[in-house]
């Protein structure tokens, strides 16, 4: 099933139950339920944001947006990660404050709603896991992590409700909220790191720059490689540009064969977009492997030096 359809259906399920959980959270005076309702609100917002991002990303590339709009999905994942962490930190602070008080909690109401919440979250989580790309697509992964966080929140609320009912241990409500929130923060930072690396155009973690360099240098006729840049346009869509120095006497036909061979080899290591500039020694470019891109006023135009 298409990621967009999964997000749309998941959004309606999550948003509907979020309203129910918020009402009963205030009725039962349960921070675990209220915090879980806030998580579900953030889930609904995250799912909606991801849905909008997918819609925008479908727009075709043009002369002003030559790479298209795929990076919008990464921006959505980045925002979702920040929202996930911020919400979890808020719940932790509120839970710590509550630890020093003993609020009255309607444990039975809390237990019933928590069980219903767990069912809804499990249904949505399994649905998303089986029907959408929650591993490679960071936008989808961000939405999925929000739902997993709610699933954990429901489990924590159930445990807290049972402890309150059995031992009148009202602090269990706050402790469960803290524990679940810390797990959510950990997942949020992972998503934040992955999306940030794409936004700053770092080498994707699944690629080995040394291996890629060895592939290019291993082709007969290649003398040097410089001005190398490896990055991801979006999750799973990797690109490379590089200057490749070859013998001056090579023909266009021979260079074309080299390009085809390099593209074939790089495709097998995960790079789908390859741009190579072939040149001879007489051009006189600097031969640094990593070229620092400078501003216009710092650029030496002659010889294309960086």
C-alpha positions as CSV (number, residue, x, y, z in Angstrom):
1,X,0.0,0.0,0.0
2,X,1.2,3.5,-0.7
3,X,2.8,5.4,2.2
4,X,0.4,8.3,1.8
5,X,-2.7,6.1,2.1
6,X,-1.3,4.5,5.3
7,X,-0.6,7.9,6.8
8,X,-4.1,9.2,6.0
9,X,-5.9,6.2,7.5
10,X,-3.6,6.2,10.6
11,X,-4.2,9.9,11.1
12,X,-8.0,9.5,11.4
13,X,-7.6,6.6,13.9
14,X,-5.1,8.4,16.1
15,X,-6.9,11.7,16.1
16,X,-10.2,10.2,17.0
17,X,-8.8,8.3,20.0
18,X,-6.7,11.2,21.1
19,X,-9.9,13.2,21.8
20,X,-11.3,10.3,23.8
21,X,-8.1,9.8,25.8
22,X,-7.7,13.5,26.6
23,X,-11.2,13.7,28.0
24,X,-10.8,10.7,30.2
25,X,-7.3,11.7,31.3
26,X,-8.7,14.9,32.8
27,X,-11.6,13.0,34.3
28,X,-9.4,10.5,36.0
29,X,-6.7,13.0,36.8
30,X,-4.0,10.7,35.3
31,X,-0.8,12.4,34.1
32,X,0.0,9.2,32.2
33,X,-3.2,9.4,30.3
34,X,-3.0,13.1,29.7
35,X,0.7,12.8,28.6
36,X,-0.3,9.9,26.3
37,X,-3.1,12.1,24.9
38,X,-0.5,14.8,24.2
39,X,1.7,12.2,22.5
40,X,-1.3,11.2,20.4
41,X,-1.9,14.9,19.5
42,X,1.7,15.1,18.4
43,X,1.3,11.9,16.5
44,X,-1.7,13.3,14.7
45,X,0.2,16.4,13.9
46,X,3.2,14.4,12.8
47,X,1.1,12.2,10.6
48,X,-0.5,15.2,9.1
49,X,2.8,16.9,8.5
50,X,4.2,13.7,6.9
51,X,1.1,13.5,4.7
52,X,1.6,17.0,3.5
53,X,5.3,16.4,2.9
54,X,4.6,13.3,0.8
55,X,2.1,15.4,-1.3
56,X,4.7,18.2,-1.9
57,X,7.4,15.6,-2.6
58,X,5.4,14.2,-5.5
59,X,5.8,17.5,-7.4
60,X,8.0,17.1,-10.4
61,X,11.4,18.7,-10.7
62,X,11.8,21.9,-12.7
63,X,14.4,24.4,-13.7
64,X,14.1,26.2,-10.3
65,X,14.0,23.0,-8.3
66,X,16.3,20.7,-10.3
67,X,16.3,18.0,-7.6
68,X,12.6,18.2,-7.1
69,X,10.9,18.4,-3.7
70,X,12.1,15.1,-2.1
71,X,14.0,17.0,0.6
72,X,10.7,18.2,2.0
73,X,10.2,14.7,3.5
74,X,13.5,15.1,5.4
75,X,12.5,18.5,6.7
76,X,9.2,16.9,8.0
77,X,11.2,14.1,9.7
78,X,13.5,16.7,11.3
79,X,10.5,18.7,12.6
80,X,8.9,15.5,13.9
81,X,12.0,14.5,15.7
82,X,12.3,17.9,17.5
83,X,8.6,17.8,18.4
84,X,8.9,14.3,19.7
85,X,11.9,15.2,22.0
86,X,10.3,18.5,23.2
87,X,7.0,16.8,24.1
88,X,8.8,14.1,26.0
89,X,10.9,16.6,27.9
90,X,7.8,18.5,28.9
91,X,6.2,15.3,30.2
92,X,9.3,14.4,32.2
93,X,9.4,17.8,33.9
94,X,5.7,17.6,34.7
95,X,6.1,14.1,36.1
96,X,9.0,15.1,38.4
97,X,6.9,17.9,39.8
98,X,4.1,15.4,40.5
99,X,6.4,12.9,42.2
100,X,6.4,15.3,45.2
101,X,2.6,15.3,45.4
102,X,0.1,12.5,45.8
103,X,-2.8,13.3,43.3
104,X,-6.1,11.5,43.4
105,X,-6.3,9.1,40.4
106,X,-9.3,7.2,39.1
107,X,-7.3,4.1,38.5
108,X,-10.2,2.1,36.9
109,X,-10.9,4.7,34.3
110,X,-7.2,5.1,33.7
111,X,-6.8,1.4,33.2
112,X,-9.8,1.0,30.8
113,X,-8.7,4.0,28.6
114,X,-5.1,2.8,28.6
115,X,-6.1,-0.6,27.3
116,X,-8.2,0.9,24.6
117,X,-5.3,3.2,23.7
118,X,-2.9,0.3,23.5
119,X,-5.2,-1.5,21.1
120,X,-5.5,1.5,18.9
121,X,-1.8,2.2,18.9
122,X,-0.9,-1.5,18.2
123,X,-3.3,-1.6,15.3
124,X,-1.9,1.6,13.8
125,X,1.8,0.5,14.5
126,X,1.3,-2.9,12.9
127,X,-0.6,-1.4,10.0
128,X,2.2,1.1,9.3
129,X,5.0,-1.4,9.8
130,X,3.4,-3.9,7.3
131,X,2.0,-1.5,4.8
132,X,4.5,1.3,4.5
133,X,8.3,1.9,4.3
134,X,9.1,2.7,8.0
135,X,12.8,1.8,7.6
136,X,14.3,3.6,4.6
137,X,11.8,6.6,4.3
138,X,12.7,9.0,7.2
139,X,9.4,10.9,6.8
140,X,7.5,7.7,7.3
141,X,9.9,6.5,10.1
142,X,9.3,9.8,12.0
143,X,5.5,9.3,11.9
144,X,6.0,5.6,12.9
145,X,8.2,6.5,15.9
146,X,5.5,8.8,17.2
147,X,3.0,5.9,17.1
148,X,5.5,3.5,18.8
149,X,6.0,6.2,21.5
150,X,2.3,6.2,22.1
151,X,2.2,2.4,22.3
152,X,4.9,2.5,25.0
153,X,2.9,5.3,26.7
154,X,-0.2,3.1,26.8
155,X,1.8,0.2,28.3
156,X,3.2,2.5,30.9
157,X,-0.2,3.9,31.8
158,X,-1.6,0.3,32.2
159,X,1.2,-0.7,34.5
160,X,0.8,2.5,36.5
161,X,-3.0,2.0,36.8
162,X,-2.5,-1.6,38.1
163,X,0.0,-0.4,40.7
164,X,-2.4,2.4,41.9
165,X,-5.3,-0.1,42.1
166,X,-3.3,-2.8,43.9
167,X,-1.0,-0.8,46.2
168,X,-2.3,2.8,46.0
169,X,1.1,3.7,44.6
170,X,0.1,7.0,42.9
171,X,3.7,7.9,42.1
172,X,3.6,5.0,39.6
173,X,1.7,7.3,37.3
174,X,4.6,9.8,37.2
175,X,7.3,7.1,37.1
176,X,5.7,5.4,34.1
177,X,5.5,8.8,32.3
178,X,9.2,9.4,32.9
179,X,10.3,6.0,31.8
180,X,8.3,6.1,28.6
181,X,9.4,9.7,27.8
182,X,13.1,8.8,28.1
183,X,12.6,5.9,25.6
184,X,10.9,8.4,23.3
185,X,13.7,10.9,23.6
186,X,16.2,8.2,22.7
187,X,14.3,7.3,19.5
188,X,13.8,11.0,18.7
189,X,17.5,11.8,18.8
190,X,18.2,8.9,16.4
191,X,15.7,10.3,13.9
192,X,17.1,13.8,14.5
193,X,20.6,12.7,13.7
194,X,19.6,10.8,10.6
195,X,17.6,13.7,9.2
196,X,20.2,16.3,10.2
197,X,22.9,14.3,8.3
198,X,20.9,14.4,5.1
199,X,20.1,18.2,5.5
200,X,23.8,19.0,5.9
201,X,24.6,16.6,3.0
202,X,26.8,14.3,5.0
203,X,27.9,11.0,3.5
204,X,25.0,8.6,4.1
205,X,25.9,6.1,6.9
206,X,25.2,3.1,4.7
207,X,27.9,4.2,2.2
208,X,31.7,3.8,2.6
209,X,33.6,6.7,1.0
210,X,36.8,4.7,0.8
211,X,35.1,1.9,-1.1
212,X,33.5,4.4,-3.5
213,X,36.8,6.1,-4.1
214,X,38.5,2.7,-4.7
215,X,35.9,1.8,-7.3
216,X,36.5,4.9,-9.3
217,X,40.3,4.8,-9.0
218,X,40.3,1.1,-9.9
219,X,39.1,1.8,-13.4
220,X,41.8,1.5,-16.1
221,X,42.8,5.0,-17.3
222,X,41.9,6.9,-14.1
223,X,44.8,8.8,-12.7
224,X,43.4,10.9,-9.9
225,X,40.0,11.8,-8.3
226,X,39.4,15.1,-6.6
227,X,36.5,17.5,-5.7
228,X,34.6,14.5,-4.3
229,X,31.1,15.0,-2.9
230,X,28.8,12.2,-1.7
231,X,25.4,12.9,-0.2
232,X,21.7,11.9,-0.1
233,X,19.0,13.8,-1.9
234,X,16.5,12.0,0.3
235,X,16.7,8.8,2.4
236,X,17.8,6.0,0.1
237,X,18.4,8.3,-2.9
238,X,22.2,8.8,-2.9
239,X,24.3,10.9,-5.3
240,X,27.9,11.6,-6.1
241,X,29.9,14.2,-8.0
242,X,33.6,14.1,-8.7
243,X,36.4,15.3,-11.0
244,X,38.2,12.3,-12.6
245,X,41.6,12.9,-14.1
246,X,42.4,10.6,-17.0
247,X,45.1,10.5,-19.7
248,X,44.8,13.4,-22.2
249,X,44.9,11.1,-25.2
250,X,41.7,9.2,-24.4
251,X,38.9,9.5,-26.9
252,X,35.3,10.4,-26.1
253,X,34.2,6.9,-26.8
254,X,36.7,5.5,-24.3
255,X,35.6,7.9,-21.7
256,X,31.9,7.1,-22.3
257,X,32.7,3.4,-21.6
258,X,34.5,4.4,-18.4
259,X,31.5,6.4,-17.3
260,X,29.1,3.5,-18.0
261,X,31.4,1.1,-16.0
262,X,31.7,3.4,-13.0
263,X,27.9,4.1,-12.9
264,X,27.3,0.4,-13.0
265,X,29.7,-0.3,-10.1
266,X,28.4,2.6,-8.0
267,X,24.8,1.6,-8.5
268,X,25.6,-1.8,-6.8
269,X,26.9,0.0,-3.7
270,X,23.9,2.2,-3.4
271,X,24.5,5.3,-5.5
272,X,21.8,6.0,-8.1
273,X,22.8,9.5,-9.3
274,X,26.3,9.9,-10.6
275,X,27.9,13.0,-12.1
276,X,31.5,12.8,-13.1
277,X,33.6,15.5,-14.7
278,X,36.5,14.0,-16.7
279,X,39.6,16.1,-17.3
280,X,43.2,15.8,-18.2
281,X,46.2,17.0,-16.3
282,X,46.6,20.1,-18.5
283,X,43.5,21.7,-17.1
284,X,45.4,22.4,-13.9
285,X,42.7,22.0,-11.2
286,X,43.9,21.6,-7.7
287,X,44.0,17.9,-6.7
288,X,42.6,17.9,-3.2
289,X,40.2,15.0,-2.7
290,X,37.8,17.1,-0.6
291,X,37.3,20.6,-2.1
292,X,36.1,23.3,0.3
293,X,33.4,25.4,-1.4
294,X,34.0,29.1,-0.9
295,X,32.1,32.2,-1.5
296,X,32.1,34.2,-4.7
297,X,34.6,36.7,-3.4
298,X,37.0,34.0,-2.4
299,X,36.9,32.0,-5.6
300,X,39.8,31.9,-8.0
301,X,38.2,31.8,-11.4
302,X,41.3,30.9,-13.4
303,X,41.8,27.2,-13.6
304,X,38.6,26.6,-11.6
305,X,40.6,26.5,-8.4
306,X,38.7,26.3,-5.1
